[in-house]
Structures are given as C-alpha cells and as structure tokens.
Amino acid sequence: MYICKGARLNDTKDMKIFVNPETYLNNKHLLLNNDLYILERENKIHRISKFQSVVDDVVFKKELQLIHGKNMSRDMMGLKLRIGYLPASTYLQYSGTRFTGSLGEIFENLRTRLNFTYDAVLSVDGFYGSRVKEGVRIGGRKSHYNGLIGMIEREEIDIALTDIALTADRNQVASFGGTMLLQPTVLIVAKPGTDYQIDAYFIPLKTVYPNSN
C-alpha cells in the first residue's frame, strides 16, 4: 500500500499565469478542488492546475477530455516525485531504474498512466515508521516519527512505498492509499503439554507482560 501526502495544488493566484486577463474576465470559469476550469471559444473547457512535490512543481493548462462521460486520468505533466521505499521480499524491490515486485509493478503502472517521474530514496534508517518519544532530527528538520513515516512528516519524500501497515498512530501524519493486500496475524506458542490447564494458552503472555491478568 502507499502512504502519501500527495502532490499539492496551490490556490488560484498561482494558476492564472497562463490566462490572459481579458480572456479570464470575459469567459466563464469555475473553481473546483483547487483546479480552475475555464470555458473558452468553441465551448472547449480547459483546466489550469499546479502540481507541487517536495522537489518539483508544474503549472499547466490543458483541455478537458471526456470519455463515456467520465474524466480521463489526471495527467501530472511529468512532475518529479520523491519516493521513499523499503525493500520487502517479493512485494517490492528497486533495481536502480524501476520498482519490481507486486507493489512495484502497480506503482510503475500508475507512473505511466498518471505521467510522473520520480527519484527513489531508501528509508533513512531502515524503519517503516514509529513514534519516537524524543523525536528525530535530520537536516535541521524534526519529526515525531522515524523511518518512512518520519521522512513524510519532515517533507523529505512525497510517497512511502513498501508493505507498511496502517495504524491509527501513523494515520495522524500520513494519508494511506487503498488496501493492496491483507495479511493474517497469528500467535504461536509452545505446546502446553499433556496436563490439562484451562489457562495454558495465557501462561506465555504472562512471561512477556508480567503485569497482565
């Protein structure tokens, strides 16, 4: 799954650079989700947008195309994103030029469809991301989390790509994409022996958590 703050869209004051003032005043326009839509000659609708990542920004004007009444996939106009990653067995590997594995192939397909480029950055400390009591300071920026989550919090990367799990704690600083896979969690303990004990399966937990009842 992906964790992503996303390419940011600035407000319309940054989007008008492609629009002639007379054209803007004399034509119908609509602001929707920080995109400026303008109805121009021949009833053509153009969208003026600005994409911004941690390393790049792109401002563009493009005619709105419709297929079967639905808007086409958003074209990010070659915007460069910085992708943080952590190799994960068969799920994700990076060859130096592209991601592979089940998550990697999904990501590369999205890159082609949405038309963006990227720089891949390995997790700064090899962790997925957990809250650190004293915080983490790297390059003059401080975060409450380590690992990939911390890199997102410090705005060092746009997207964290790995087999990371969604938790309520992580969800406070990162927006999670859709679920890519489900993994069961199991508890394995030693056989309790031949003597029947009603609390046999709870005894190992008392070793790890001595105050548990």
N, C-alpha and C positions, 0 to 999 in steps of 0.2 A: 504494500500500500504506500501511498505517497503522503508526505506531510508538507504543507505548502502555505506560505504567507501569500503567495501569488504575485503575478505581475500587477503592479499598482497602476490605477488610472487616475491621473490628476484631474482637477476640475476644469471647466470650460475656458478659463482665462488662458490656459496653456494650449488649448486646442484650436484657437482661432487663427493661428499663424498662417494657415493655408487659405483662409477665407477673405476675399476682397470685401471691405466694409460695406460697399454699396450692395453687393450680392447678398451679404448677410442680412441687411436691413429690408431688402425688397422680397425676400423669399421666406417661405415657411420653414420653421425649424422646431426641433423637439429635443429636449434633454432627457435621456433615459439611461439610468445606471451609469452616469458619468460619461456616456457617449453622446456626442452631438450629432443629430440626424438632420440633414438639410434637403428640402425638396427643391431641385433646380430645374433647368429647362428640360423639356420633353418628359416631364414627370419622373425624372430619374432621382432616386434617393441616394445620397452619399452619407457615409458615416465618417466622422472625424474623431480620432481616438489617439490617446497617448499611452503606450505601454512603458513601464519602467521596472527594471530589475536592479539588483544591487551593483551591477557593473555596466549597465547599458540603458538607453532609453530610445524609443522610436515614436515619432509622431507621423501620422499618415491620414490621407483622405482616400476613401475607397467607395466605389459604387456598391450598393447593397444588392446582392444577388439572392434570389429566392428559388428554391427547388421544391415543387409539390407543396407550396405554401409555407415551407419552413426555411429558416435562415441557415445558410451554409455554415460549416465550421469556421470559427474565428481564425483569421489569418494574422499571425503575430509579426509578420513582416520581417522575419529574420532576427528578431530580438534575441540577444545573447543572455541566457540564464546561467547562474552558477549553481551546480547540482552537487550537494553533499551526498556521499554514499558510504556504505559499509558492506563489503562482500558478504554474501550469505549463501554458502553452499551452492545448491543448484538454482536458487532463486535469483541471485544477482552476482555477476562478475563484470569487471571492467577490463577491456583488452588494451586500453590506451587510446583507442579511437571510437569505441562504441560499447554500450552495455549489452550483455547477453544474459541468458537465464530467463526464467518465466517472467519475472518482473521487468527485466531489462528489455525483453522483446516488446512488451506492452508499452514501455516508455519510449522506445525508439519509434514505434508506430505512431504514438502521439506526437513525437517531434516532427515526423514527416507530415502528418495531417494538419498540425497547427502552425507549421513553418517557423520553428525557432531553432536556434543553435545553443550550444552550451559548453561550459568548462566544467570538468569533473574534479571535485575536491574530496579527498579522503577524509573521513572523520578525524578531527584534530587529535583526539585522544583514544580512538578505538572504541568508544562507548556509543550506545544508542541515545541515551539522554535521561539522566535522573537529576532530581533536585539536590543541590549541594548546599549544606547549611551555611557555609561561609562564602558561598558564591564562587564564580570563576571569572578571572580577569585575563583577557588575552588582547594584545594590541591596543591597550587603553580602553577597551570596552568590557563592561561587566555583565554577566548573566547569572541567573539563579540556577541554571541547569548546565550540565556538562554534555559532552557528546554532540550528536547531530542536532538535538533539540536546542542546546546552548548556542550552536552556530546559527540556527534560525533566529533565536532570541537576540543575538548580537548583530543580526542582519549581515552575516558573512556569506550566507547562501540563500537562494530563493526556495529551493525544494530539497527535502531529505528523501533519498531513495534507498530503501532497504526493507527487510522483513520486520519492521518495527511494529509493536503492538500499541493499540490505542488505550490510553489510561486517562482517567479524569484529571490527574495531575498534569500530564503532558498537554492535554487539550486546553489548558489555560493559556499557553503561549504559542500553540501551533494549530492550524486548521488541518484536519485529516481528510484525505480524499476517500473515495468509496472503498469498500472492503474488497480486497483482491483474493484472499484465501482465509479459510478457517482452520485452526489447529486445535485439537483436543488437548486438555491438560489432565494428566493422571498423577496419582500419588502411589508410589511403590514403596512397600515396607517389607521387612523380613517376615517370613512365616512365623506366626506366634507359637508354634509347637503343637504338641498333641493335647496338652491340657487346655480345657475349655475355660476361657476367661471372657466375660462379657465386655470388658473394656480393652481387649487385646489390641484393637486397631488404633486406640488412642494413646497407648503407652509410649510409642516412639515420639509422638508430638510433645510429650512432657519433657523429653530429653532436649528438644530444640527450644521449647518455650516452657521453662520450668515453672512459670507462674500461672500456666493455663490450668483450668479446672475441667 
